[in-house]
Every structure is written in structure tokens, then in C-alpha cells.
Amino acid sequence: MKKLVQIVLIAAIAVAVAVSWRWYSYVTNTETPYDEVGIEFNSRMPGPINKWGCDRLHATFGNVAPPLGCRASGEGRSWR
């Protein structure tokens, strides 16, 4: 039983690291703010982390429409 718990814990940590890396790669990219997987990860991040990610994307892509999760409430064309 102890071995099973260890394997599950290692798998959970590996998934968390992979998702975190993918999210960080998205918010620091310089190609496009419209990557579907990155948008989904960023929109599901907790408030302060999502805001930091949106701020990074806005600094890089401020002249385009914001992706889902970074839009101001009530509109779709301005960054929050």
C-alpha cells in the first residue's frame, strides 16, 4: 500500500509540473496569445496567477484582442 501511495504522489507531482510548465510557456511566448491549451490553463488558474499571466500576455500582445480569461468584464476587446 505504501508503494502505491508513493507512485500516485509522484504521478501527481509530475502532472502538476507538466501543467505549470505548459502554462508558463504560454504566458511568456512571443508568437500568439491564442493558443487553445494555454488559454484554457490560464483561465483556470487562481486569481493572482491568472492576473500575472494576463499581465505578461498584455505586455507582449497589447495591440490585439485579449484571449478568453484576460478580457475585461462586459466586453471582449479590452484587457483587464
VEXDREN-2710 file (C-alpha; in Angstrom, 1 decimal):
% VEXDREN-2710
k/r/px/py/pz
1/MET/0.0/0.0/0.0
2/LYS/2.9/2.4/0.8
3/LYS/4.4/1.8/-2.6
4/LEU/1.0/2.6/-4.3
5/VAL/0.7/5.9/-2.4
6/GLN/4.3/6.8/-3.4
7/ILE/3.6/6.1/-7.1
8/VAL/0.4/8.1/-7.0
9/LEU/2.2/11.0/-5.3
10/ILE/5.0/11.0/-7.9
11/ALA/2.5/10.9/-10.7
12/ALA/0.5/13.8/-9.3
13/ILE/3.7/15.9/-8.9
14/ALA/4.7/15.1/-12.5
15/VAL/1.3/16.2/-13.8
16/ALA/1.5/19.4/-11.8
17/VAL/5.0/20.2/-13.1
18/ALA/3.9/19.5/-16.7
19/VAL/0.8/21.7/-16.5
20/SER/2.8/24.5/-14.8
21/TRP/5.5/24.4/-17.4
22/ARG/2.9/24.4/-20.2
23/TRP/1.1/27.4/-18.7
24/TYR/4.4/29.3/-18.1
25/SER/5.5/28.6/-21.7
26/TYR/2.2/30.1/-22.9
27/VAL/2.2/33.3/-20.9
28/THR/5.8/34.0/-21.8
29/ASN/5.6/33.2/-25.5
30/THR/6.1/35.8/-28.3
31/GLU/4.2/34.1/-31.1
32/THR/0.5/34.2/-30.3
33/PRO/-1.9/34.8/-27.4
34/TYR/-4.5/32.5/-29.0
35/ASP/-3.1/29.0/-28.2
36/GLU/-6.1/27.0/-27.1
37/VAL/-4.4/24.9/-24.5
38/GLY/-2.6/27.9/-23.0
39/ILE/-5.8/29.9/-22.8
40/GLU/-7.6/27.1/-21.0
41/PHE/-4.8/26.6/-18.5
42/ASN/-4.6/30.4/-17.9
43/SER/-8.3/30.9/-17.5
44/ARG/-8.4/28.1/-14.8
45/MET/-5.5/29.4/-12.7
46/PRO/-6.3/31.1/-9.4
47/GLY/-6.9/34.8/-9.4
48/PRO/-3.5/36.3/-8.8
49/ILE/-1.7/33.7/-11.0
50/ASN/-4.2/34.4/-13.8
51/LYS/-3.7/38.1/-13.4
52/TRP/0.0/37.8/-13.7
53/GLY/-0.3/35.6/-16.8
54/CYS/-2.7/38.1/-18.4
55/ASP/-0.4/41.0/-17.5
56/ARG/2.5/39.1/-19.2
57/LEU/0.4/38.5/-22.3
58/HIS/-0.8/42.1/-22.4
59/ALA/2.8/43.4/-22.2
60/THR/3.7/41.2/-25.2
61/PHE/0.5/41.4/-27.2
62/GLY/-1.2/44.6/-26.1
63/ASN/-2.2/45.7/-29.6
64/VAL/-4.5/42.7/-30.2
65/ALA/-7.8/41.5/-28.7
66/PRO/-7.3/39.7/-25.4
67/PRO/-7.7/35.9/-25.2
68/LEU/-10.5/34.4/-23.1
69/GLY/-9.8/34.8/-19.4
70/CYS/-8.0/38.1/-19.9
71/ARG/-10.9/40.2/-21.2
72/ALA/-12.4/43.0/-19.1
73/SER/-15.9/42.0/-17.8
74/GLY/-18.7/43.1/-20.1
75/GLU/-16.6/43.5/-23.2
76/GLY/-14.5/41.4/-25.5
77/ARG/-12.0/43.9/-26.9
78/SER/-10.2/45.3/-23.9
79/TRP/-7.7/43.8/-21.5
80/ARG/-8.4/43.7/-17.8
END
